Amino acid sequence: PSRCGKREYYATCGSKCAPTCYTLYVTQPCIYHDCEAGCYCKRIYLRSSRYGRCVIPEKCPYYGGLQ
């Protein structure tokens, strides 16, 4: 398994649509129905960007107003 950060865990079959800071503000349906192995944020944390670090929602950059 991969080496994950302290706010992450390793999953052999995790969602390709894991929540990010972006998804707090922009709701898009998940178009992926398969899974992938890798590091995922622990509960209460979100990715700051698609490949960014795991942060609490209050530390997310603001993406509001995007269409």
PDB file of N, CA, C and O in Angstrom:
ATOM      1  N   PRO A   1       0.822  -1.215   0.000  1.00  0.00           N
ATOM      2  CA  PRO A   1       0.000   0.000   0.000  1.00  0.00           C
ATOM      3  C   PRO A   1       0.857   1.268   0.000  1.00  0.00           C
ATOM      4  O   PRO A   1       2.009   1.256   0.435  1.00  0.00           O
ATOM      5  N   SER A   2       0.290   2.324  -0.481  1.00  0.00           N
ATOM      6  CA  SER A   2       0.972   3.619  -0.511  1.00  0.00           C
ATOM      7  C   SER A   2       1.156   4.161   0.897  1.00  0.00           C
ATOM      8  O   SER A   2       0.464   3.753   1.829  1.00  0.00           O
ATOM      9  N   ARG A   3       2.092   5.079   1.036  1.00  0.00           N
ATOM     10  CA  ARG A   3       2.285   5.760   2.313  1.00  0.00           C
ATOM     11  C   ARG A   3       1.364   6.975   2.308  1.00  0.00           C
ATOM     12  O   ARG A   3       1.454   7.819   1.416  1.00  0.00           O
ATOM     13  N   CYS A   4       0.498   7.066   3.278  1.00  0.00           N
ATOM     14  CA  CYS A   4      -0.485   8.145   3.347  1.00  0.00           C
ATOM     15  C   CYS A   4      -0.129   9.111   4.472  1.00  0.00           C
ATOM     16  O   CYS A   4       0.595   8.757   5.402  1.00  0.00           O
ATOM     17  N   GLY A   5      -0.642  10.325   4.377  1.00  0.00           N
ATOM     18  CA  GLY A   5      -0.422  11.331   5.406  1.00  0.00           C
ATOM     19  C   GLY A   5      -1.190  11.023   6.680  1.00  0.00           C
ATOM     20  O   GLY A   5      -1.981  10.081   6.727  1.00  0.00           O
ATOM     21  N   LYS A   6      -0.953  11.823   7.713  1.00  0.00           N
ATOM     22  CA  LYS A   6      -1.582  11.548   9.012  1.00  0.00           C
ATOM     23  C   LYS A   6      -3.089  11.759   8.996  1.00  0.00           C
ATOM     24  O   LYS A   6      -3.788  11.210   9.848  1.00  0.00           O
ATOM     25  N   ARG A   7      -3.607  12.533   8.056  1.00  0.00           N
ATOM     26  CA  ARG A   7      -5.056  12.753   7.957  1.00  0.00           C
ATOM     27  C   ARG A   7      -5.686  11.885   6.876  1.00  0.00           C
ATOM     28  O   ARG A   7      -6.809  12.134   6.437  1.00  0.00           O
ATOM     29  N   GLU A   8      -4.947  10.861   6.453  1.00  0.00           N
ATOM     30  CA  GLU A   8      -5.400  10.001   5.365  1.00  0.00           C
ATOM     31  C   GLU A   8      -5.386   8.535   5.770  1.00  0.00           C
ATOM     32  O   GLU A   8      -4.794   8.153   6.779  1.00  0.00           O
ATOM     33  N   TYR A   9      -6.044   7.737   4.966  1.00  0.00           N
ATOM     34  CA  TYR A   9      -5.997   6.282   5.103  1.00  0.00           C
ATOM     35  C   TYR A   9      -5.890   5.700   3.701  1.00  0.00           C
ATOM     36  O   TYR A   9      -6.257   6.350   2.721  1.00  0.00           O
ATOM     37  N   TYR A  10      -5.391   4.483   3.609  1.00  0.00           N
ATOM     38  CA  TYR A  10      -5.247   3.820   2.313  1.00  0.00           C
ATOM     39  C   TYR A  10      -6.453   2.931   2.062  1.00  0.00           C
ATOM     40  O   TYR A  10      -6.890   2.202   2.952  1.00  0.00           O
ATOM     41  N   ALA A  11      -6.988   2.991   0.855  1.00  0.00           N
ATOM     42  CA  ALA A  11      -8.099   2.127   0.457  1.00  0.00           C
ATOM     43  C   ALA A  11      -7.747   1.464  -0.869  1.00  0.00           C
ATOM     44  O   ALA A  11      -7.213   2.117  -1.766  1.00  0.00           O
ATOM     45  N   THR A  12      -8.039   0.182  -0.997  1.00  0.00           N
ATOM     46  CA  THR A  12      -7.773  -0.517  -2.254  1.00  0.00           C
ATOM     47  C   THR A  12      -8.841  -0.213  -3.291  1.00  0.00           C
ATOM     48  O   THR A  12      -8.607  -0.380  -4.488  1.00  0.00           O
ATOM     49  N   CYS A  13     -10.012   0.231  -2.844  1.00  0.00           N
ATOM     50  CA  CYS A  13     -11.100   0.551  -3.770  1.00  0.00           C
ATOM     51  C   CYS A  13     -11.871   1.750  -3.224  1.00  0.00           C
ATOM     52  O   CYS A  13     -12.932   1.593  -2.620  1.00  0.00           O
ATOM     53  N   GLY A  14     -11.330   2.944  -3.442  1.00  0.00           N
ATOM     54  CA  GLY A  14     -11.966   4.171  -2.970  1.00  0.00           C
ATOM     55  C   GLY A  14     -12.675   4.893  -4.102  1.00  0.00           C
ATOM     56  O   GLY A  14     -12.418   4.630  -5.277  1.00  0.00           O
ATOM     57  N   SER A  15     -13.550   5.786  -3.750  1.00  0.00           N
ATOM     58  CA  SER A  15     -14.329   6.542  -4.734  1.00  0.00           C
ATOM     59  C   SER A  15     -13.461   7.516  -5.516  1.00  0.00           C
ATOM     60  O   SER A  15     -12.615   8.203  -4.942  1.00  0.00           O
ATOM     61  N   LYS A  16     -13.670   7.574  -6.825  1.00  0.00           N
ATOM     62  CA  LYS A  16     -13.002   8.575  -7.659  1.00  0.00           C
ATOM     63  C   LYS A  16     -13.633   9.946  -7.454  1.00  0.00           C
ATOM     64  O   LYS A  16     -13.120  10.948  -7.952  1.00  0.00           O
ATOM     65  N   CYS A  17     -14.738   9.994  -6.727  1.00  0.00           N
ATOM     66  CA  CYS A  17     -15.444  11.254  -6.475  1.00  0.00           C
ATOM     67  C   CYS A  17     -15.389  11.621  -4.993  1.00  0.00           C
ATOM     68  O   CYS A  17     -16.377  12.092  -4.429  1.00  0.00           O
ATOM     69  N   ALA A  18     -14.252  11.409  -4.376  1.00  0.00           N
ATOM     70  CA  ALA A  18     -14.096  11.763  -2.962  1.00  0.00           C
ATOM     71  C   ALA A  18     -14.296  13.269  -2.787  1.00  0.00           C
ATOM     72  O   ALA A  18     -13.912  14.039  -3.667  1.00  0.00           O
ATOM     73  N   PRO A  19     -14.885  13.705  -1.679  1.00  0.00           N
ATOM     74  CA  PRO A  19     -15.159  15.127  -1.483  1.00  0.00           C
ATOM     75  C   PRO A  19     -13.899  15.983  -1.408  1.00  0.00           C
ATOM     76  O   PRO A  19     -12.881  15.580  -0.845  1.00  0.00           O
ATOM     77  N   THR A  20     -13.996  17.167  -1.988  1.00  0.00           N
ATOM     78  CA  THR A  20     -12.910  18.148  -1.965  1.00  0.00           C
ATOM     79  C   THR A  20     -13.484  19.482  -1.509  1.00  0.00           C
ATOM     80  O   THR A  20     -14.699  19.626  -1.368  1.00  0.00           O
ATOM     81  N   CYS A  21     -12.623  20.444  -1.284  1.00  0.00           N
ATOM     82  CA  CYS A  21     -13.093  21.792  -0.949  1.00  0.00           C
ATOM     83  C   CYS A  21     -13.985  22.336  -2.062  1.00  0.00           C
ATOM     84  O   CYS A  21     -14.960  23.037  -1.790  1.00  0.00           O
ATOM     85  N   TYR A  22     -13.662  22.021  -3.292  1.00  0.00           N
ATOM     86  CA  TYR A  22     -14.444  22.485  -4.436  1.00  0.00           C
ATOM     87  C   TYR A  22     -15.889  21.988  -4.355  1.00  0.00           C
ATOM     88  O   TYR A  22     -16.819  22.732  -4.668  1.00  0.00           O
ATOM     89  N   THR A  23     -16.081  20.730  -3.936  1.00  0.00           N
ATOM     90  CA  THR A  23     -17.440  20.176  -3.893  1.00  0.00           C
ATOM     91  C   THR A  23     -18.287  20.759  -2.764  1.00  0.00           C
ATOM     92  O   THR A  23     -19.493  20.518  -2.717  1.00  0.00           O
ATOM     93  N   LEU A  24     -17.676  21.522  -1.854  1.00  0.00           N
ATOM     94  CA  LEU A  24     -18.472  22.231  -0.842  1.00  0.00           C
ATOM     95  C   LEU A  24     -19.354  23.284  -1.502  1.00  0.00           C
ATOM     96  O   LEU A  24     -20.455  23.566  -1.030  1.00  0.00           O
ATOM     97  N   TYR A  25     -18.864  23.862  -2.595  1.00  0.00           N
ATOM     98  CA  TYR A  25     -19.538  24.983  -3.244  1.00  0.00           C
ATOM     99  C   TYR A  25     -20.176  24.636  -4.579  1.00  0.00           C
ATOM    100  O   TYR A  25     -21.128  25.295  -4.999  1.00  0.00           O
ATOM    101  N   VAL A  26     -19.670  23.622  -5.244  1.00  0.00           N
ATOM    102  CA  VAL A  26     -20.160  23.267  -6.571  1.00  0.00           C
ATOM    103  C   VAL A  26     -20.618  21.815  -6.549  1.00  0.00           C
ATOM    104  O   VAL A  26     -19.810  20.906  -6.358  1.00  0.00           O
ATOM    105  N   THR A  27     -21.899  21.604  -6.742  1.00  0.00           N
ATOM    106  CA  THR A  27     -22.448  20.253  -6.732  1.00  0.00           C
ATOM    107  C   THR A  27     -22.470  19.711  -8.155  1.00  0.00           C
ATOM    108  O   THR A  27     -23.128  20.266  -9.035  1.00  0.00           O
ATOM    109  N   GLN A  28     -21.749  18.631  -8.362  1.00  0.00           N
ATOM    110  CA  GLN A  28     -21.731  17.968  -9.655  1.00  0.00           C
ATOM    111  C   GLN A  28     -21.953  16.487  -9.419  1.00  0.00           C
ATOM    112  O   GLN A  28     -21.426  15.929  -8.457  1.00  0.00           O
ATOM    113  N   PRO A  29     -22.730  15.840 -10.286  1.00  0.00           N
ATOM    114  CA  PRO A  29     -22.924  14.403 -10.121  1.00  0.00           C
ATOM    115  C   PRO A  29     -21.620  13.653 -10.406  1.00  0.00           C
ATOM    116  O   PRO A  29     -20.826  14.058 -11.255  1.00  0.00           O
ATOM    117  N   CYS A  30     -21.423  12.576  -9.694  1.00  0.00           N
ATOM    118  CA  CYS A  30     -20.243  11.746  -9.919  1.00  0.00           C
ATOM    119  C   CYS A  30     -20.471  10.905 -11.171  1.00  0.00           C
ATOM    120  O   CYS A  30     -21.447  10.160 -11.255  1.00  0.00           O
ATOM    121  N   ILE A  31     -19.573  11.027 -12.137  1.00  0.00           N
ATOM    122  CA  ILE A  31     -19.743  10.270 -13.382  1.00  0.00           C
ATOM    123  C   ILE A  31     -18.922   8.983 -13.382  1.00  0.00           C
ATOM    124  O   ILE A  31     -18.986   8.204 -14.333  1.00  0.00           O
ATOM    125  N   TYR A  32     -18.152   8.759 -12.318  1.00  0.00           N
ATOM    126  CA  TYR A  32     -17.331   7.556 -12.231  1.00  0.00           C
ATOM    127  C   TYR A  32     -18.016   6.540 -11.328  1.00  0.00           C
ATOM    128  O   TYR A  32     -18.431   6.861 -10.215  1.00  0.00           O
ATOM    129  N   HIS A  33     -18.126   5.326 -11.817  1.00  0.00           N
ATOM    130  CA  HIS A  33     -18.784   4.290 -11.020  1.00  0.00           C
ATOM    131  C   HIS A  33     -17.812   3.184 -10.613  1.00  0.00           C
ATOM    132  O   HIS A  33     -18.191   2.233  -9.928  1.00  0.00           O
ATOM    133  N   ASP A  34     -16.562   3.318 -11.039  1.00  0.00           N
ATOM    134  CA  ASP A  34     -15.557   2.358 -10.615  1.00  0.00           C
ATOM    135  C   ASP A  34     -14.750   2.969  -9.467  1.00  0.00           C
ATOM    136  O   ASP A  34     -15.042   4.079  -9.023  1.00  0.00           O
ATOM    137  N   CYS A  35     -13.764   2.263  -9.001  1.00  0.00           N
ATOM    138  CA  CYS A  35     -12.991   2.764  -7.865  1.00  0.00           C
ATOM    139  C   CYS A  35     -11.510   2.694  -8.186  1.00  0.00           C
ATOM    140  O   CYS A  35     -11.105   2.137  -9.206  1.00  0.00           O
ATOM    141  N   GLU A  36     -10.701   3.274  -7.291  1.00  0.00           N
ATOM    142  CA  GLU A  36      -9.257   3.219  -7.475  1.00  0.00           C
ATOM    143  C   GLU A  36      -8.559   3.152  -6.125  1.00  0.00           C
ATOM    144  O   GLU A  36      -9.063   3.654  -5.121  1.00  0.00           O
ATOM    145  N   ALA A  37      -7.395   2.524  -6.122  1.00  0.00           N
ATOM    146  CA  ALA A  37      -6.597   2.418  -4.899  1.00  0.00           C
ATOM    147  C   ALA A  37      -5.867   3.727  -4.657  1.00  0.00           C
ATOM    148  O   ALA A  37      -5.469   4.410  -5.600  1.00  0.00           O
ATOM    149  N   GLY A  38      -5.694   4.072  -3.384  1.00  0.00           N
ATOM    150  CA  GLY A  38      -4.946   5.278  -3.061  1.00  0.00           C
ATOM    151  C   GLY A  38      -5.243   5.789  -1.672  1.00  0.00           C
ATOM    152  O   GLY A  38      -5.939   5.143  -0.889  1.00  0.00           O
ATOM    153  N   CYS A  39      -4.705   6.963  -1.377  1.00  0.00           N
ATOM    154  CA  CYS A  39      -4.902   7.607  -0.083  1.00  0.00           C
ATOM    155  C   CYS A  39      -6.136   8.502  -0.137  1.00  0.00           C
ATOM    156  O   CYS A  39      -6.336   9.245  -1.098  1.00  0.00           O
ATOM    157  N   TYR A  40      -6.946   8.422   0.891  1.00  0.00           N
ATOM    158  CA  TYR A  40      -8.180   9.198   0.982  1.00  0.00           C
ATOM    159  C   TYR A  40      -8.214   9.920   2.320  1.00  0.00           C
ATOM    160  O   TYR A  40      -7.668   9.437   3.312  1.00  0.00           O
ATOM    161  N   CYS A  41      -8.854  11.073   2.339  1.00  0.00           N
ATOM    162  CA  CYS A  41      -8.950  11.848   3.579  1.00  0.00           C
ATOM    163  C   CYS A  41      -9.808  11.121   4.612  1.00  0.00           C
ATOM    164  O   CYS A  41     -10.831  10.523   4.278  1.00  0.00           O
ATOM    165  N   LYS A  42      -9.378  11.182   5.857  1.00  0.00           N
ATOM    166  CA  LYS A  42     -10.179  10.633   6.953  1.00  0.00           C
ATOM    167  C   LYS A  42     -11.445  11.464   7.123  1.00  0.00           C
ATOM    168  O   LYS A  42     -11.536  12.588   6.629  1.00  0.00           O
ATOM    169  N   ARG A  43     -12.405  10.905   7.816  1.00  0.00           N
ATOM    170  CA  ARG A  43     -13.664  11.591   8.084  1.00  0.00           C
ATOM    171  C   ARG A  43     -13.408  12.981   8.657  1.00  0.00           C
ATOM    172  O   ARG A  43     -12.463  13.172   9.422  1.00  0.00           O
ATOM    173  N   ILE A  44     -14.220  13.925   8.302  1.00  0.00           N
ATOM    174  CA  ILE A  44     -14.193  15.359   8.647  1.00  0.00           C
ATOM    175  C   ILE A  44     -13.218  16.173   7.800  1.00  0.00           C
ATOM    176  O   ILE A  44     -13.289  17.402   7.807  1.00  0.00           O
ATOM    177  N   TYR A  45     -12.301  15.518   7.064  1.00  0.00           N
ATOM    178  CA  TYR A  45     -11.345  16.240   6.225  1.00  0.00           C
ATOM    179  C   TYR A  45     -11.758  16.200   4.757  1.00  0.00           C
ATOM    180  O   TYR A  45     -12.454  15.287   4.313  1.00  0.00           O
ATOM    181  N   LEU A  46     -11.313  17.212   4.016  1.00  0.00           N
ATOM    182  CA  LEU A  46     -11.547  17.300   2.575  1.00  0.00           C
ATOM    183  C   LEU A  46     -10.218  17.593   1.895  1.00  0.00           C
ATOM    184  O   LEU A  46      -9.322  18.178   2.503  1.00  0.00           O
ATOM    185  N   ARG A  47     -10.091  17.192   0.651  1.00  0.00           N
ATOM    186  CA  ARG A  47      -8.903  17.569  -0.128  1.00  0.00           C
ATOM    187  C   ARG A  47      -8.985  19.054  -0.443  1.00  0.00           C
ATOM    188  O   ARG A  47     -10.040  19.548  -0.840  1.00  0.00           O
ATOM    189  N   SER A  48      -7.886  19.761  -0.271  1.00  0.00           N
ATOM    190  CA  SER A  48      -7.866  21.194  -0.578  1.00  0.00           C
ATOM    191  C   SER A  48      -7.963  21.422  -2.088  1.00  0.00           C
ATOM    192  O   SER A  48      -8.417  22.477  -2.530  1.00  0.00           O
ATOM    193  N   SER A  49      -7.543  20.445  -2.866  1.00  0.00           N
ATOM    194  CA  SER A  49      -7.688  20.428  -4.324  1.00  0.00           C
ATOM    195  C   SER A  49      -7.661  18.956  -4.720  1.00  0.00           C
ATOM    196  O   SER A  49      -7.519  18.089  -3.857  1.00  0.00           O
ATOM    197  N   ARG A  50      -7.793  18.667  -5.985  1.00  0.00           N
ATOM    198  CA  ARG A  50      -7.869  17.257  -6.385  1.00  0.00           C
ATOM    199  C   ARG A  50      -6.720  16.411  -5.830  1.00  0.00           C
ATOM    200  O   ARG A  50      -6.941  15.284  -5.386  1.00  0.00           O
ATOM    201  N   TYR A  51      -5.509  16.941  -5.853  1.00  0.00           N
ATOM    202  CA  TYR A  51      -4.355  16.198  -5.342  1.00  0.00           C
ATOM    203  C   TYR A  51      -3.708  16.893  -4.147  1.00  0.00           C
ATOM    204  O   TYR A  51      -2.563  16.602  -3.801  1.00  0.00           O
ATOM    205  N   GLY A  52      -4.434  17.804  -3.523  1.00  0.00           N
ATOM    206  CA  GLY A  52      -3.907  18.566  -2.390  1.00  0.00           C
ATOM    207  C   GLY A  52      -3.939  17.786  -1.087  1.00  0.00           C
ATOM    208  O   GLY A  52      -4.252  16.596  -1.055  1.00  0.00           O
ATOM    209  N   ARG A  53      -3.609  18.487  -0.021  1.00  0.00           N
ATOM    210  CA  ARG A  53      -3.597  17.848   1.296  1.00  0.00           C
ATOM    211  C   ARG A  53      -4.999  17.843   1.896  1.00  0.00           C
ATOM    212  O   ARG A  53      -5.891  18.536   1.407  1.00  0.00           O
ATOM    213  N   CYS A  54      -5.189  17.066   2.946  1.00  0.00           N
ATOM    214  CA  CYS A  54      -6.480  16.978   3.627  1.00  0.00           C
ATOM    215  C   CYS A  54      -6.571  18.084   4.674  1.00  0.00           C
ATOM    216  O   CYS A  54      -5.681  18.236   5.511  1.00  0.00           O
ATOM    217  N   VAL A  55      -7.652  18.849   4.617  1.00  0.00           N
ATOM    218  CA  VAL A  55      -7.856  19.972   5.538  1.00  0.00           C
ATOM    219  C   VAL A  55      -9.271  19.912   6.101  1.00  0.00           C
ATOM    220  O   VAL A  55     -10.148  19.259   5.536  1.00  0.00           O
ATOM    221  N   ILE A  56      -9.485  20.603   7.227  1.00  0.00           N
ATOM    222  CA  ILE A  56     -10.848  20.723   7.738  1.00  0.00           C
ATOM    223  C   ILE A  56     -11.585  21.721   6.842  1.00  0.00           C
ATOM    224  O   ILE A  56     -10.949  22.601   6.262  1.00  0.00           O
ATOM    225  N   PRO A  57     -12.901  21.605   6.716  1.00  0.00           N
ATOM    226  CA  PRO A  57     -13.645  22.494   5.818  1.00  0.00           C
ATOM    227  C   PRO A  57     -13.383  23.978   6.040  1.00  0.00           C
ATOM    228  O   PRO A  57     -13.377  24.749   5.081  1.00  0.00           O
ATOM    229  N   GLU A  58     -13.166  24.391   7.281  1.00  0.00           N
ATOM    230  CA  GLU A  58     -12.924  25.805   7.579  1.00  0.00           C
ATOM    231  C   GLU A  58     -11.628  26.327   6.951  1.00  0.00           C
ATOM    232  O   GLU A  58     -11.469  27.536   6.784  1.00  0.00           O
ATOM    233  N   LYS A  59     -10.716  25.441   6.607  1.00  0.00           N
ATOM    234  CA  LYS A  59      -9.432  25.833   6.000  1.00  0.00           C
ATOM    235  C   LYS A  59      -9.463  25.750   4.470  1.00  0.00           C
ATOM    236  O   LYS A  59      -8.447  25.974   3.813  1.00  0.00           O
ATOM    237  N   CYS A  60     -10.613  25.434   3.919  1.00  0.00           N
ATOM    238  CA  CYS A  60     -10.732  25.330   2.464  1.00  0.00           C
ATOM    239  C   CYS A  60     -10.649  26.699   1.805  1.00  0.00           C
ATOM    240  O   CYS A  60     -11.137  27.687   2.353  1.00  0.00           O
ATOM    241  N   PRO A  61     -10.022  26.760   0.610  1.00  0.00           N
ATOM    242  CA  PRO A  61     -10.105  27.997  -0.162  1.00  0.00           C
ATOM    243  C   PRO A  61     -11.545  28.197  -0.619  1.00  0.00           C
ATOM    244  O   PRO A  61     -12.306  27.233  -0.700  1.00  0.00           O
ATOM    245  N   TYR A  62     -11.920  29.411  -0.912  1.00  0.00           N
ATOM    246  CA  TYR A  62     -13.294  29.710  -1.311  1.00  0.00           C
ATOM    247  C   TYR A  62     -13.461  29.530  -2.814  1.00  0.00           C
ATOM    248  O   TYR A  62     -12.731  30.127  -3.605  1.00  0.00           O
ATOM    249  N   TYR A  63     -14.435  28.696  -3.205  1.00  0.00           N
ATOM    250  CA  TYR A  63     -14.737  28.464  -4.607  1.00  0.00           C
ATOM    251  C   TYR A  63     -16.128  28.961  -4.967  1.00  0.00           C
ATOM    252  O   TYR A  63     -16.618  28.667  -6.057  1.00  0.00           O
ATOM    253  N   GLY A  64     -16.773  29.701  -4.084  1.00  0.00           N
ATOM    254  CA  GLY A  64     -18.133  30.170  -4.337  1.00  0.00           C
ATOM    255  C   GLY A  64     -18.207  31.056  -5.564  1.00  0.00           C
ATOM    256  O   GLY A  64     -17.239  31.723  -5.928  1.00  0.00           O
ATOM    257  N   GLY A  65     -19.372  31.053  -6.196  1.00  0.00           N
ATOM    258  CA  GLY A  65     -19.600  31.903  -7.349  1.00  0.00           C
ATOM    259  C   GLY A  65     -19.186  31.277  -8.666  1.00  0.00           C
ATOM    260  O   GLY A  65     -19.390  31.879  -9.721  1.00  0.00           O
ATOM    261  N   LEU A  66     -18.610  30.086  -8.633  1.00  0.00           N
ATOM    262  CA  LEU A  66     -18.247  29.420  -9.879  1.00  0.00           C
ATOM    263  C   LEU A  66     -19.476  28.804 -10.508  1.00  0.00           C
ATOM    264  O   LEU A  66     -20.414  28.414  -9.813  1.00  0.00           O
ATOM    265  N   GLN A  67     -19.465  28.719 -11.800  1.00  0.00           N
ATOM    266  CA  GLN A  67     -20.614  28.126 -12.488  1.00  0.00           C
ATOM    267  C   GLN A  67     -20.209  26.888 -13.222  1.00  0.00           C
ATOM    268  O   GLN A  67     -21.043  26.248 -13.863  1.00  0.00           O
TER     269      GLN A  67
END
